[in-house]
Amino acid sequence: MNDNLQALRDRIDVLDEKIQALISERAACAQQVAEVKRASGDHNECYRAEREAEVLRKALARNRGPLSDAEMAQLFREIMSACRALEQPLSVAYLGPQGTYSEAAVLKHFGHAVTALPLTGIESIFHDVESGAANYGVVPVENSTEGVISHTLDMFMISPLKICGEVELPIHHHLLSKADALGAVTRVYAHQQAFAQCRAWLDAHLPGVERAAVSSNAEGARRAAQEPGTAAIAGDSAAAIYQLHSLASNIEDDPRNTTRFLVIGKQGAAPSGQDKTSLLVSTRNQPGALHSLLAPLAHHKISMTRIESRPSRQTAWEYVFFIDIEGHAQDQPVASALLEIQPEAALLKVLGSYPKAVP
């Protein structure tokens, strides 16, 4: 064997030993944290969104390559996930079945050392977290191509849960099948949003082929695995679970296609230094009402990153507004703005302040 190659392998062995010892030392510290909390009567859950965001940001600030920021963040998330599980096992509900992008969002944010609970609907996720059947939930809220998921917004009108985190997941769609060629495909299964995100590719490569909408892309993959001559639009996870191969990769029309998910729980997050706050606001029925609501944000130089309107479900033709702003509700500028908005609003509900998504 080449002497240089053997020397490099020996060096890797030495580094592996050091890395393993440090990870074990970190895990022992996590166990001690749990013991200190129990001794002090602190029974709050071990997941602290602001602390984990801080750890990830520090890791990315130190990163000099050759690993990408995304790869470095993934390594640290898994270390934190394994150490967190030593303190307290967590269960996280998501929109199932297995193999969905919602499951991928759970694993990206919490790591693999959690129990991921697939549920059949967004309402079920809110219910399970409210009842304590799950510690947290992950729900989709908007897609960069197709816009907001209205059912998620509607649930915040009636739920007491808080937003305590967000996940931004790049979406790459593949055409998966048991078939060997595009010409053998007579039907394509997918969620209606996936069809919309891949419309141009389907029109160009599978014109006239039936498009059958299903409840999730993973459900489409399950059917494609059982029905000859069919294919599904789904991701890598679904391909592995249902043993399908890719007839075409990255077929989304917009390569920047991204879905944003929210982490919901019973407790909010403390300030992390790089935060967002989500608000639910309704206006009084009078001229200039929306302007009066938004004016304090401008006065305190607070950036508004999103505003969406939804029917109030209380009175016909009345609407509520979902607003995302920069900063934490405990930050002085945001706190001052909220005090000024309160008397101008028919309803003001802080849905949560949480760390901005880390890549």
Beta strands, then each sheet from edge to edge (+ up, - down):
strand 1: 91-95
strand 2: 115-119
strand 3: 136-143
strand 4: 147-148
strand 5: 162-170
strand 6: 174-177
strand 7: 187-190
strand 8: 210-213
strand 9: 230-234
strand 10: 245-248
strand 11: 258-265
strand 12: 275-283
strand 13: 304-311
strand 14: 319-326
strand 15: 345-355
sheet 1: 2+ 1+ 3+ 4-
sheet 2: 2+ 1+ 3+ 11- 5+
sheet 3: 8+ 7+ 9+ 6- 10+
sheet 4: 13+ 14- 12+ 15-
end
